[in-house]
Amino acid sequence: MLRLADLAFGDIGALLARFGLELAAVPDGAPIPGSYWGAPESGIVYRFDERV
C-alpha cells in the first residue's frame, strides 16, 4: 500500500487541483475531517461552491 505521506505533498496537491479538488493537511494525531474509518484513512469533505 502506498501512503500519501510517502509522496510529495505539492505533487499530490497539483494532481488533485487539475480535477478541482484541494488537498489539506491535518497535524499528526489530529482527527481527520470527513474520515469514516479514522486514521490513517483519508477524509473527503464536500463544499458547495456557488461560483461554479
Contact map, one row per residue, 1 for C-alpha under 8 A:
1110000000000000000000000000000000000000000000000000
1111010000000000000000000000000000000000000000000000
1111111000000000000000000000000000000000000000000000
0111111010000000000000000000000000000000000000000000
0011111110000000000000000000000000000000000000000000
0111111100000000000000000000000000000000000000000000
0011111110110000000000000000000000000000000000000000
0000111111110000000000000000000000000000000000000000
0001101111111000000000000000000000000000000000000000
0000000111111100000000000000000000000000000000000000
0000001111111110000000000000000000000000000000000000
0000001111111111000000100000000000000000000000000000
0000000011111111100001100000000000000000000000000000
0000000001111111110000000000000000000000000000000000
0000000000111111111000000000000000000000000000000000
0000000000011111111111100000000000000000000000000000
0000000000001111111111000000000000000000000000000000
0000000000000111111110000000000000000000000000000000
0000000000000011111110000000000000000000000000000000
0000000000000001111111000000000000000000000000000000
0000000000000001111111100000000000000000000000000000
0000000000001001100111110000000000000000000000000000
0000000000011001000011111000000000000000000000000000
0000000000000000000001111100000000000000000000000000
0000000000000000000000111110000000000000000000000000
0000000000000000000000011111011100000000000000000000
0000000000000000000000001111110000000000000000000000
0000000000000000000000000111110000000000000000000000
0000000000000000000000000011111000000000000000000000
0000000000000000000000000111111100000000000000000000
0000000000000000000000000100111110000110000000000000
0000000000000000000000000100011111100110011000000000
0000000000000000000000000000001111100000001110000000
0000000000000000000000000000000111110000011110000000
0000000000000000000000000000000111111110111100000000
0000000000000000000000000000000001111100101000000000
0000000000000000000000000000000000111110100000000000
0000000000000000000000000000001100111111110000000000
0000000000000000000000000000001100101111110000000000
0000000000000000000000000000000000000111110000000000
0000000000000000000000000000000000111111111000000000
0000000000000000000000000000000101100111111100000000
0000000000000000000000000000000111110000111110000000
0000000000000000000000000000000011100000011111000000
0000000000000000000000000000000011000000001111100000
0000000000000000000000000000000000000000000111110000
0000000000000000000000000000000000000000000011111000
0000000000000000000000000000000000000000000001111100
0000000000000000000000000000000000000000000000111111
0000000000000000000000000000000000000000000000011111
0000000000000000000000000000000000000000000000001111
0000000000000000000000000000000000000000000000001111
